[in-house]
Amino acid sequence: MKSALIILLGFGLVSFAVAKTSSPNSSTVPITLDHNRIIIDVYFPMPDGSRTRVRGWVDPGDTKILITEALAKKLGLAVSEGKPGERTSQVPRELLVGDMHIDLSASKEATALSEESIAPGSSASIKLPAPILRHYDVLIDYPNREFTIGAPSSIHFEGTHIPTSVGESTGLLQTECNIAGQKNTISLDPGASVSWISGEALGKWHKAHPAWPSMAGAVGPANLWGLQSEPSWHAAPQNSPMA
């Protein structure tokens, strides 16, 4: 099998610790899982003292802020000239998650998109990437559909601690796991809508376990961007031991 980008339908490889917090320096808001993406309500202060609510995509696995041109213009931000997909925008000074003020100054510019949302099929108008989130305590509680963000040390985490490394440029967490009896290094990216595995690794697993379900083609949340290459991707359905 040639090396290829491989996707797993589902998000079963990732779990997070339960946390308790009573600090006034944190805020908890509901999560909407939109195509397996973490979407929350965020608010922007307006010049007249009001607030405007939009949907924000929490993506700890990316480094760039994405914003729709419509939102940028509504907030009075300058958008550069150029072809669609190549334009940039000023970054808002801050936004609010619940009552928590989130400083956006760590990013100097945002990618401005002319589409209605920042990802196909998504309701989000702005993406919150790793350079913003890394300055805060962050808890993603999938079972309760809640997102908590707070000042450093404001959230008390419970659970099993495991050794991890953090990418300097991406903020991605990397750790080891056991899959099919072998040790593997995995990146934990809660911002992705599916899990990714190398074609070489998946080919070995298919050879060792031919009865494991698999299929060709991106369907459901794995149909990420509408790329022409997606129909040729190989996938392991959610009921597969690899999902």
Number of C-alpha atoms within 10 A of each C-alpha: 9 7 11 15 17 22 26 24 24 20 16 12 13 13 13 15 13 16 14 11 15 10 13 11 16 23 22 18 16 16 21 18 14 16 19 18 20 24 25 22 17 23 20 18 16 12 9 6 7 9 14 14 12 15 18 23 28 24 23 24 22 19 18 19 24 25 28 23 25 16 19 22 13 11 17 13 14 13 19 13 10 9 8 11 11 11 16 22 23 20 23 20 13 13 19 17 21 17 15 19 18 19 15 19 13 14 17 12 17 21 23 26 25 16 15 17 20 22 18 14 14 16 17 26 23 27 25 22 23 22 21 19 20 13 15 17 17 21 20 21 17 17 9 10 13 16 21 22 24 24 18 13 12 19 22 13 17 11 9 8 8 7 8 14 11 13 12 9 11 15 20 21 18 16 14 13 12 10 12 12 7 7 10 12 11 19 18 20 20 22 21 21 24 24 23 17 17 12 18 14 13 22 16 13 15 13 10 11 12 11 9 15 16 18 11 14 15 22 14 12 18 23 20 17 11 11 9 7 10 19 13 14 18 20 26 22 18 15 12 14 12 20 18
